[in-house]
Amino acid sequence: MQTCLAPFFIGRAELNLDMHGTFDVVLPSDLVGDEPGSMEAIVRINSAIRDVVADCAARGEVALVLCGDCLSAIGCLAGLERRDVYPFLLWFDAHGDFHTTETTLSGHLGGMPLAMITGRGDTSLLSGVGLSPLADTRVCLIGARDVEPGERELLAASDVLQGRCLADVLERLPKGCPVWVHFDTDYISSRDAPAMRYPASGGPSALDVRAEFEMIARRFSVLGVSISAWAPHLDEGSRTASACWGAIAGILPHGDRANESGDRRGD
């Protein structure tokens, strides 16, 4: 496994994401450039992520990318496509991330990446990094419990597979297909992982999430994991980071499993 830290949130530098482990690759903060938060900055960041994942795929390694937002999944999938690898996407998230520019009230790009990945709304980021849209039938959204009306309508009209938890969809997932797992850590209950920018009530415990990830590791060929991280500035005593790394350990190769305290080492 190769680990990569992309310390950014929507095109801006994200401080202190590296406080809970070491990484094989750390993307430089100057990728933001002179216009933090711009689409140009986001494209540069995702292009760098793409190149890391493409190199991993070329070597047959599993990639783990920690970033501050869900847009990072776009760079990851582009890296696989660069190596002619086309996975099934498992998207664990408390939110739908299925807004477009027509449905969003806030204009927040962080609420749009899954819609973008399926070719909806503004796809300039996909074009910028060289990602072709995924068919709805190659996407599964798991755990979305805070979904706004516009994206709810789009999801209902789509062919995206949906479930409250992995058990709801496990038998309907394609067997033998390599998978990419995207994990927005707000999928975990805020009782275990409270340091989230956009907390949503309900959700599974960190131990339940770890068990779900262990099931995925047993039943599927996992190409890699992209992680939309907690909010480090809200994480008192690293409680949330520990819970999240403990959950993620369930999907890591055996030799890379985190210990019970949630400490993660990238070597």
C-alpha positions in Angstrom: 0.0 0.0 0.0 1.1 3.6 -0.7 -0.3 6.4 1.4 -0.8 9.9 0.2 -1.7 13.1 2.1 -3.4 15.8 0.1 -3.8 18.5 2.8 -6.4 20.6 1.1 -10.1 21.6 1.5 -11.9 22.8 -1.6 -8.7 24.2 -3.1 -7.3 25.7 0.1 -4.6 24.4 2.4 -5.8 22.3 5.3 -3.6 22.5 8.4 -2.9 19.6 10.8 -4.2 16.7 8.7 -0.7 15.2 9.1 -0.8 15.1 12.9 -1.9 11.5 13.2 0.5 9.5 11.1 3.2 9.6 8.4 2.6 9.3 4.7 4.6 8.0 1.7 3.7 11.1 -0.4 2.7 14.5 0.9 1.4 16.9 -1.8 2.9 20.4 -1.5 0.8 23.3 -0.3 1.9 25.5 -3.2 -0.4 23.5 -5.5 -3.0 26.0 -4.3 -1.2 28.7 -6.3 -2.2 32.4 -6.1 -6.0 31.8 -6.1 -7.0 29.6 -3.2 -10.4 28.0 -3.6 -10.5 28.5 -7.4 -11.3 25.7 -9.9 -7.8 26.1 -11.2 -6.4 25.2 -7.8 -8.8 22.3 -7.4 -7.7 21.0 -10.8 -4.0 21.2 -9.9 -4.6 19.4 -6.6 -6.6 16.6 -8.2 -4.1 16.3 -11.1 -1.4 15.6 -8.5 -3.6 13.0 -6.8 -4.3 11.5 -10.2 -0.6 11.0 -10.8 0.0 9.4 -7.4 -2.8 6.9 -7.9 -1.8 6.2 -11.5 1.7 5.3 -10.3 0.2 3.0 -7.6 -2.0 1.3 -10.2 1.0 0.8 -12.5 2.8 -1.0 -9.7 -0.2 -3.0 -8.7 -0.3 -1.3 -5.3 -3.3 -0.3 -3.2 -3.6 3.5 -2.8 -4.8 5.4 0.2 -5.4 9.1 -0.2 -6.4 11.3 2.7 -7.8 14.7 1.7 -10.0 17.3 3.3 -12.9 17.0 0.9 -14.7 14.5 -1.3 -13.5 16.2 -4.6 -10.3 14.1 -4.1 -12.2 11.0 -5.3 -12.2 12.6 -8.8 -8.5 12.7 -9.0 -8.2 9.2 -7.7 -10.6 7.8 -10.3 -8.8 9.7 -13.0 -5.5 8.0 -11.9 -7.1 4.6 -12.4 -8.5 5.6 -15.8 -5.1 6.7 -16.9 -4.0 3.1 -16.4 -7.2 1.8 -18.1 -8.7 0.6 -14.8 -12.4 1.1 -14.4 -13.7 0.2 -11.0 -17.0 0.0 -9.3 -17.3 2.9 -6.9 -18.5 2.4 -3.3 -19.3 5.8 -1.8 -19.8 6.0 2.0 -21.2 9.3 3.1 -23.7 10.9 5.4 -24.6 13.3 2.6 -25.7 12.7 -1.0 -23.0 14.8 -2.6 -25.4 14.8 -5.6 -26.1 18.5 -6.1 -25.6 20.2 -9.4 -25.3 24.0 -10.0 -29.1 23.9 -10.8 -30.1 22.2 -7.5 -27.7 23.7 -4.9 -28.7 26.6 -2.7 -25.3 27.2 -1.3 -23.1 26.7 -4.4 -20.8 24.6 -2.3 -18.6 22.4 -4.5 -18.3 19.9 -1.7 -21.9 18.9 -2.2 -21.5 18.0 -5.9 -18.7 15.5 -6.4 -20.8 12.3 -6.8 -23.1 14.1 -9.3 -20.0 15.3 -11.2 -18.6 11.7 -11.3 -21.8 10.5 -12.9 -21.6 13.2 -15.5 -24.2 15.6 -14.0 -23.8 19.4 -13.6 -20.5 21.1 -14.1 -18.0 18.5 -15.3 -15.1 20.9 -15.8 -13.1 19.3 -13.0 -13.5 15.9 -14.7 -12.3 17.4 -18.0 -9.4 19.1 -16.2 -8.0 15.8 -14.8 -9.1 13.5 -17.7 -11.9 11.5 -16.0 -14.7 10.1 -18.0 -18.1 10.0 -16.2 -19.0 6.7 -14.5 -22.3 5.1 -15.4 -24.8 5.2 -12.6 -24.8 1.4 -12.6 -21.1 1.4 -11.5 -21.8 3.6 -8.4 -23.2 2.7 -4.9 -24.1 5.4 -2.4 -24.1 4.0 1.2 -25.3 5.8 4.3 -26.7 9.1 3.0 -29.0 10.3 5.7 -28.8 14.1 5.2 -30.0 14.6 1.6 -31.5 17.9 0.4 -34.6 18.0 -1.8 -32.9 18.8 -5.1 -30.3 16.0 -4.8 -32.9 13.6 -3.5 -34.9 14.1 -6.7 -31.8 13.5 -8.8 -30.9 10.4 -6.9 -34.4 9.0 -7.2 -34.3 9.4 -11.0 -30.9 7.9 -11.3 -29.7 4.3 -11.4 -27.2 4.8 -8.6 -27.5 1.9 -6.1 -28.4 3.2 -2.6 -28.5 1.7 0.9 -28.5 2.8 4.5 -25.6 0.5 5.2 -23.4 -2.1 3.4 -25.8 -4.9 4.4 -28.6 -3.3 2.4 -26.7 -3.6 -0.8 -24.0 -6.2 -0.4 -25.8 -9.0 -2.4 -26.6 -6.6 -5.2 -23.0 -5.5 -5.7 -21.2 -6.9 -8.8 -19.2 -10.0 -7.9 -15.6 -10.1 -9.0 -15.4 -6.4 -9.9 -12.5 -4.3 -8.6 -13.7 -1.5 -6.3 -12.6 1.9 -5.3 -13.9 2.9 -1.9 -14.6 6.6 -1.1 -15.1 7.2 2.7 -16.4 10.5 3.9 -15.7 10.2 7.6 -18.9 11.9 8.5 -20.5 8.5 7.7 -19.5 7.6 11.2 -21.9 8.6 14.0 -21.0 11.9 15.6 -21.0 10.1 19.0 -17.7 8.5 18.0 -16.5 11.1 15.5 -17.8 14.6 16.5 -15.2 16.7 14.7 -17.0 17.2 11.4 -17.8 20.4 9.5 -21.2 19.1 8.4 -22.4 16.6 11.1 -25.4 14.5 10.5 -27.5 12.8 13.2 -27.5 9.0 13.3 -25.1 6.8 11.5 -23.1 3.7 12.5 -20.4 3.4 15.2 -16.8 3.4 14.3 -16.6 -0.3 15.2 -19.6 -1.0 12.8 -17.8 0.8 10.0 -14.7 -1.1 10.6 -16.7 -4.4 10.3 -18.2 -3.1 7.0 -14.8 -2.4 5.7 -13.5 -5.8 6.8 -16.3 -7.3 4.8 -15.4 -5.3 1.7 -11.8 -6.4 2.1 -12.8 -10.1 2.2 -15.2 -10.0 -0.7 -13.8 -7.6 -3.2 -10.6 -6.6 -4.9 -10.0 -3.1 -3.4 -7.9 -0.9 -5.6 -7.7 1.9 -3.1 -9.4 4.3 -0.7 -10.0 8.0 -0.8 -10.8 9.6 2.5 -12.6 12.9 3.1 -11.2 13.7 6.5 -12.6 15.1 9.7 -12.1 18.8 10.6 -8.7 18.8 12.4 -9.2 22.2 14.0 -12.3 20.8 15.8 -10.7 17.5 16.9 -9.9 17.9 20.6 -7.5 15.2 21.8 -7.5 13.6 18.3 -10.6 11.6 19.4 -12.2 11.8 15.9 -8.9 11.0 14.1 -8.4 7.9 16.2 -12.0 6.7 15.6 -11.7 7.3 11.9 -8.3 5.5 11.5 -9.6 2.7 13.6 -12.5 2.3 11.2 -10.3 2.6 8.1 -8.0 -0.1 9.4 -10.7 -2.6 8.5 -10.1 -2.2 4.8 -6.3 -2.0 4.8 -4.1 -4.9 3.8 -3.3 -7.0 6.9 0.2 -5.7 7.3 -0.9 -2.1 7.2 -3.8 -2.5 9.8 -3.9 0.3 12.3 -3.5 -0.7 15.9 -6.4 -0.4 18.3 -5.6 3.2 19.3 -6.2 4.2 15.7 -2.5 5.2 15.1 -1.7 5.0 11.4 1.8 4.7 9.9 2.4 5.0 6.2 5.5 3.0 6.0 
